[in-house]
């Protein structure tokens, strides 16, 4: 006799292989086997849905795809959908994001991790969710929501451009400082070399002068001897 647990596990394995999923309040559920258009809520199917990062790349150079996955799945294991990527190796970090899909998963209850929440906040996904909530409540219309989002996006882009300009200026200033430092080092080395050459030349001149001074008395004695020999010969 097959137990209820085995039947439930077989049922789960059969329908979890289907790529069709629905998310309700952060839970994934398959479609009901008897009705493909009706969500089938079963404790064996419910899974907490996370928006999180997977680690790819190599040592000291990792990049992170942003994926939708079951919270029980391994960090770098199976996922439902990839909605973007995060590359911290650039300065500033590079983020690519499918905005519409990210907004969809957030709206249906998928829970982002802390890092992904910061990314979604910086990309405006959480702001758009908040504005859509205001539209549903009747606080303002969709046109006003889009206007507010566009204003925020323009302000953010201006801040990013200013940061990039500042970083470029800092890099240029650092390059000039390195060039000036290198030129100063080269000048100091040239002065040291010139000083050594001058010392060598001075020592050589002094040695030559000493040799000449030593040769002078010998030459005088030789000349005196020649002078003394000349009258004797006469």
Beta strands, then each sheet from edge to edge (+ up, - down):
strand 1: 22-24
strand 2: 27-29
strand 3: 47-58
strand 4: 61-70
strand 5: 81-87
strand 6: 94-97
strand 7: 111-112
sheet 1: 1+ 2- 3+ 4- 5+ 6-
sheet 2: 1+ 2- 3+ 7+
end
